Amino acid sequence: MSEMLFVEALTSALREELERNPKLVLLGEDIGRNGGVFRVTQGLQARFGAERVVDTPVSEAGIVGAAVGLCLARMRPVCEIQFDAFSYPALNQIITHVGRYRWRTRGTAPMPMVIRMPCGGGVRAPELHSDSPEAYFCHTPGLTVVMPSTPADAKGLLTAAMRSPDPVIFLEPKKLYRHLRAEVPDGEHVTPLGGVRTVREGGDVTLIAWGAMVEVASATADALAQEGVSAHVCDVRTLSPLDEEGLLAAARATGRVVIIQEAPRTCGVASEIAALLAEHAMYDLKAPIQRVTGFDVPHPYFSIEHHHRPDNARVLAAVHATLEA
């Protein structure tokens, strides 16, 4: 085990997979000489060369479109989109080609690519640098959507994504890049796609979160423990496809559920999870499901973003509401 930052764990995964798989190639704006905006790819071009760590023009549609062609040539591209909202010019490629090509060709032309991007707020960035766009991608058939919350999962899930036969949207909460150090297994480390992670067990209320919101859920669980309330916390990790059995088991563990998401409220992943629990665990629930989310507005400017992102006070209020129902 080695202690790593979230960003270092990602770099480790990329470096080890570049060494293991000669068909892997990285594409993105400023990822070579500069190592990317957040330095995830720092040092990789010097080590593997400019033909495998490629600085691209400023064209997200071009980056993803080139990756489609590389997949058709039986390569494994990993694209970096500099910021979450910069992915929108590439939605045409992602929705019409990346998610459909395997279906369109009856499985003869898979799209084994990864599209990495930082997501979410909390770092006081300007407009179009703090979105949480996971619902757009989860709504697109053919895509796997992943958002880790720990350095170990950052490495393990990214490695699994780079080995997947299907395209993976890999969302990296930018607030976590240099937020804390934690233990990461040395050498090859693969975390299977598709499973929820139990952060802590409890019997009174279940907190479901992903990405940077897992820390908010854990801090709320600590505060609830001071009140004598035992919280069960689970980290969704893979947002599409959802681990339905894992989520149902987490809900049934307590019968009371609060779902926390940073993205706007309407049509978010929290809504899908709430619908899943309502359809399949209704008779196990003791109170209505609560959602704590961002608001249905564009992510605000940095001076007031702390009012937009879910915090412990809002989650505690939701927990108290479900306990009193």
C-alpha positions as CSV (number, residue, x, y, z in Angstrom):
1,M,0.0,0.0,0.0
2,S,1.1,3.6,-0.7
3,E,-0.6,6.8,0.4
4,M,-1.7,8.8,-2.7
5,L,-3.7,11.9,-3.5
6,F,-6.7,11.2,-5.8
7,V,-4.8,12.8,-8.7
8,E,-1.8,10.7,-8.1
9,A,-3.9,7.5,-8.1
10,L,-5.3,8.4,-11.5
11,T,-1.8,9.1,-12.9
12,S,-0.7,5.7,-11.5
13,A,-3.5,3.9,-13.3
14,L,-2.8,5.6,-16.6
15,R,1.0,5.0,-16.4
16,E,0.6,1.3,-15.5
17,E,-2.0,0.7,-18.3
18,L,0.2,2.5,-20.8
19,E,3.0,0.1,-19.9
20,R,0.7,-2.9,-20.0
21,N,-1.2,-2.3,-23.2
22,P,0.6,-1.0,-26.3
23,K,-2.8,-0.2,-27.9
24,L,-3.7,2.4,-25.3
25,V,-3.3,6.1,-26.3
26,L,-4.2,9.3,-24.5
27,L,-5.8,12.3,-26.2
28,G,-6.5,15.7,-24.9
29,E,-5.8,19.4,-24.7
30,D,-2.5,20.2,-23.0
31,I,-2.1,16.7,-21.6
32,G,1.4,16.2,-23.0
33,R,4.0,18.9,-22.1
34,N,1.8,20.5,-19.5
35,G,0.4,17.3,-18.0
36,G,-3.2,18.5,-18.2
37,V,-5.0,21.3,-16.3
38,F,-5.0,19.3,-13.1
39,R,-1.7,17.5,-13.9
40,V,-3.2,14.1,-14.1
41,T,-1.0,13.2,-17.1
42,Q,2.1,14.9,-15.8
43,G,5.3,13.2,-17.0
44,L,3.5,10.6,-19.2
45,Q,4.4,12.2,-22.6
46,A,8.0,12.4,-21.6
47,R,7.9,8.7,-20.7
48,F,5.8,7.2,-23.5
49,G,6.2,9.7,-26.3
50,A,4.0,12.2,-28.2
51,E,2.4,9.4,-30.3
52,R,0.8,7.8,-27.3
53,V,0.1,10.9,-25.2
54,V,-1.2,13.3,-27.8
55,D,-1.8,17.0,-27.4
56,T,-4.9,17.8,-29.5
57,P,-6.4,21.0,-30.9
58,V,-9.0,22.7,-28.8
59,S,-11.9,20.7,-30.2
60,E,-13.8,18.4,-27.9
61,A,-15.9,17.1,-30.8
62,G,-12.6,16.4,-32.6
63,I,-11.0,14.6,-29.6
64,V,-14.0,12.2,-29.2
65,G,-14.4,11.8,-33.0
66,A,-10.8,10.9,-33.4
67,A,-11.2,8.4,-30.5
68,V,-14.1,6.8,-32.4
69,G,-11.8,6.3,-35.4
70,L,-9.1,4.9,-33.1
71,C,-11.6,2.3,-31.7
72,L,-12.5,1.3,-35.2
73,A,-8.8,0.7,-35.8
74,R,-8.8,-1.5,-32.7
75,M,-6.9,0.9,-30.5
76,R,-8.0,1.9,-26.9
77,P,-8.2,5.7,-26.6
78,V,-8.5,7.6,-23.3
79,C,-9.8,11.1,-23.9
80,E,-9.4,13.9,-21.4
81,I,-12.0,16.7,-21.5
82,Q,-10.5,19.7,-19.6
83,F,-13.7,20.6,-17.7
84,D,-17.2,19.0,-17.3
85,A,-19.1,21.6,-19.3
86,F,-16.6,21.5,-22.1
87,S,-18.0,18.0,-22.9
88,Y,-21.2,19.5,-24.4
89,P,-19.7,20.2,-27.9
90,A,-18.8,16.5,-28.0
91,L,-22.3,15.3,-27.1
92,N,-23.1,14.7,-30.8
93,Q,-20.2,12.2,-31.1
94,I,-20.9,10.7,-27.7
95,I,-24.7,10.2,-28.2
96,T,-24.8,9.4,-31.9
97,H,-21.6,7.3,-32.2
98,V,-19.9,6.3,-29.0
99,G,-22.9,4.9,-27.3
100,R,-24.5,3.3,-30.4
101,Y,-21.6,1.9,-32.5
102,R,-21.6,-1.5,-30.9
103,W,-25.4,-1.8,-31.2
104,R,-25.3,-0.4,-34.7
105,T,-22.8,-3.0,-35.9
106,R,-24.3,-6.0,-34.0
107,G,-21.2,-6.1,-31.8
108,T,-18.6,-6.2,-34.6
109,A,-17.3,-2.7,-33.8
110,P,-17.0,-2.1,-30.0
111,M,-16.0,1.3,-28.7
112,P,-13.5,0.5,-25.9
113,M,-12.8,4.1,-25.0
114,V,-12.7,6.1,-21.8
115,I,-13.7,9.8,-21.7
116,R,-12.3,11.4,-18.5
117,M,-13.3,14.7,-17.2
118,P,-13.3,16.7,-13.9
119,C,-16.7,17.4,-12.6
120,G,-18.5,19.3,-9.8
121,G,-17.8,22.4,-7.8
122,G,-16.0,23.3,-4.6
123,V,-12.9,24.8,-6.1
124,R,-14.2,28.3,-6.8
125,A,-14.0,28.0,-10.5
126,P,-15.6,30.3,-13.1
127,E,-18.8,29.5,-15.1
128,L,-18.8,26.3,-17.2
129,H,-16.1,24.8,-15.0
130,S,-18.2,23.3,-12.2
131,D,-21.1,21.4,-13.7
132,S,-22.3,17.9,-12.7
133,P,-23.4,16.4,-16.0
134,E,-23.7,12.8,-15.1
135,A,-27.4,12.6,-15.9
136,Y,-26.8,13.4,-19.5
137,F,-24.5,10.5,-19.9
138,C,-26.6,8.1,-17.8
139,H,-29.6,8.8,-20.1
140,T,-27.5,7.7,-23.1
141,P,-27.8,3.9,-23.8
142,G,-24.5,2.2,-24.4
143,L,-22.4,4.2,-21.9
144,T,-21.0,3.1,-18.5
145,V,-20.8,6.1,-16.2
146,V,-18.4,6.1,-13.2
147,M,-17.6,8.6,-10.5
148,P,-15.1,7.5,-7.7
149,S,-14.8,9.1,-4.3
150,T,-11.5,7.7,-3.0
151,P,-7.9,7.5,-4.3
152,A,-8.1,3.6,-4.2
153,D,-11.3,3.6,-6.3
154,A,-9.9,6.3,-8.6
155,K,-7.1,3.9,-9.6
156,G,-9.1,0.7,-9.5
157,L,-12.1,2.0,-11.4
158,L,-10.1,3.8,-14.0
159,T,-8.1,0.6,-14.6
160,A,-11.3,-1.3,-15.0
161,A,-12.6,1.4,-17.4
162,M,-9.5,1.2,-19.6
163,R,-10.0,-2.6,-19.9
164,S,-13.8,-2.5,-20.5
165,P,-15.1,-3.5,-24.0
166,D,-17.6,-0.7,-23.8
167,P,-17.2,3.1,-23.6
168,V,-16.9,4.6,-20.1
169,I,-17.6,8.2,-19.0
170,F,-15.2,8.6,-16.1
171,L,-16.1,11.6,-13.9
172,E,-13.5,12.9,-11.5
173,P,-14.7,15.3,-8.7
174,K,-12.3,18.1,-9.0
175,K,-12.6,19.0,-5.3
176,L,-11.1,15.6,-4.5
177,Y,-8.0,15.8,-6.7
178,R,-5.7,17.1,-3.9
179,H,-8.1,17.0,-1.0
180,L,-6.6,14.1,1.0
181,R,-4.2,11.3,0.9
182,A,-5.3,7.7,1.4
183,E,-4.0,4.2,0.9
184,V,-3.9,2.8,-2.6
185,P,-2.8,-0.8,-3.4
186,D,0.6,-1.0,-5.1
187,G,0.9,-2.5,-8.6
188,E,-2.1,-3.7,-10.5
189,H,-5.4,-2.7,-8.8
190,V,-8.8,-3.3,-10.5
191,T,-12.1,-2.4,-9.0
192,P,-15.0,-4.0,-10.9
193,L,-17.4,-1.6,-12.5
194,G,-21.0,-1.7,-11.3
195,G,-20.9,-2.3,-7.6
196,V,-21.9,0.1,-4.7
197,R,-19.4,0.4,-1.8
198,T,-20.5,0.3,1.8
199,V,-18.7,3.2,3.5
200,R,-20.1,2.4,7.0
201,E,-22.9,0.3,8.3
202,G,-25.8,1.5,10.4
203,G,-29.4,0.7,11.3
204,D,-31.4,3.9,11.5
205,V,-31.1,5.8,8.2
206,T,-29.3,5.1,4.8
207,L,-27.4,7.9,3.2
208,I,-26.7,7.3,-0.6
209,A,-24.1,9.4,-2.3
210,W,-21.4,9.5,-5.0
211,G,-18.3,11.5,-5.8
212,A,-17.6,14.5,-3.6
213,M,-20.9,14.0,-1.8
214,V,-19.7,10.8,-0.1
215,E,-17.6,12.9,2.2
216,V,-20.6,15.1,3.0
217,A,-22.6,11.9,3.8
218,S,-19.8,10.5,6.0
219,A,-19.5,13.8,7.9
220,T,-23.2,13.8,8.4
221,A,-23.1,10.3,9.7
222,D,-20.4,11.4,12.3
223,A,-22.7,14.2,13.4
224,L,-25.7,11.8,13.7
225,A,-23.7,9.5,15.8
226,Q,-23.4,12.2,18.4
227,E,-27.2,12.3,18.5
228,G,-27.4,8.5,18.9
229,V,-28.5,7.9,15.3
230,S,-26.7,5.1,13.4
231,A,-26.3,6.0,9.7
232,H,-25.6,3.5,6.9
233,V,-23.6,5.2,4.2
234,C,-23.1,3.8,0.7
235,D,-21.1,5.1,-2.3
236,V,-22.8,4.4,-5.7
237,R,-19.5,4.7,-7.7
238,T,-21.0,3.3,-11.0
239,L,-24.0,5.5,-11.9
240,S,-24.9,3.6,-15.0
241,P,-25.6,0.8,-14.9
242,L,-26.8,1.0,-11.3
243,D,-26.1,-1.8,-8.8
244,E,-29.8,-2.3,-8.2
245,E,-29.4,-5.1,-5.7
246,G,-26.8,-3.2,-3.7
247,L,-29.0,-0.1,-3.5
248,L,-32.0,-2.1,-2.5
249,A,-30.0,-3.9,0.2
250,A,-28.8,-0.6,1.5
251,A,-32.3,0.8,1.7
252,R,-33.7,-2.3,3.4
253,A,-31.0,-2.1,6.0
254,T,-32.7,0.9,7.6
255,G,-36.0,1.5,5.9
256,R,-35.2,5.3,5.7
257,V,-33.3,6.8,2.8
258,V,-31.7,10.1,2.0
259,I,-30.0,10.5,-1.4
260,I,-27.4,13.2,-1.9
261,Q,-26.3,14.6,-5.3
262,E,-24.4,17.7,-6.3
263,A,-26.2,18.0,-9.6
264,P,-29.5,19.9,-10.1
265,R,-32.6,18.2,-8.6
266,T,-34.8,17.6,-11.7
267,C,-34.2,14.4,-13.6
268,G,-31.0,13.6,-11.8
269,V,-29.5,10.2,-10.8
270,A,-31.0,10.7,-7.3
271,S,-34.5,10.7,-9.0
272,E,-33.7,7.4,-10.7
273,I,-32.5,5.8,-7.5
274,A,-35.6,7.0,-5.7
275,A,-37.8,5.5,-8.4
276,L,-35.9,2.2,-8.2
277,L,-36.4,2.1,-4.4
278,A,-40.0,3.1,-4.7
279,E,-40.7,0.4,-7.2
280,H,-38.9,-2.5,-5.5
281,A,-38.6,-1.7,-1.8
282,M,-41.8,0.2,-1.1
283,Y,-42.9,-2.2,1.6
284,D,-39.5,-2.0,3.3
285,L,-39.5,1.7,3.6
286,K,-40.7,3.4,6.8
287,A,-40.8,7.0,5.5
288,P,-40.7,8.9,2.2
289,I,-37.4,9.0,0.4
290,Q,-35.6,12.4,0.8
291,R,-33.3,14.0,-1.8
292,V,-30.7,16.6,-1.0
293,T,-29.4,18.1,-4.3
294,G,-28.1,21.1,-6.1
295,F,-30.7,23.6,-7.2
296,D,-32.3,23.8,-10.6
297,V,-30.1,26.7,-11.7
298,P,-26.7,27.0,-13.5
299,H,-23.9,26.4,-11.1
300,P,-23.4,29.8,-9.5
301,Y,-20.3,32.0,-9.4
302,F,-17.7,31.0,-6.8
303,S,-18.6,33.6,-4.2
304,I,-21.9,31.8,-3.5
305,E,-21.3,28.3,-4.7
306,H,-21.3,27.0,-1.1
307,H,-25.0,27.8,-1.0
308,H,-25.6,25.7,-4.0
309,R,-23.7,22.5,-3.1
310,P,-25.4,20.2,-0.5
311,D,-23.8,20.5,2.9
312,N,-24.1,18.8,6.3
313,A,-26.8,21.1,7.5
314,R,-29.1,20.3,4.6
315,V,-28.5,16.6,4.9
316,L,-29.1,16.7,8.6
317,A,-32.4,18.4,8.0
318,A,-33.4,15.8,5.5
319,V,-32.4,13.0,7.9
320,H,-34.4,14.5,10.8
321,A,-37.4,14.8,8.4
322,T,-37.3,11.2,7.5
323,L,-36.7,10.1,11.1
324,E,-39.8,12.0,12.2
325,A,-42.1,10.9,9.4
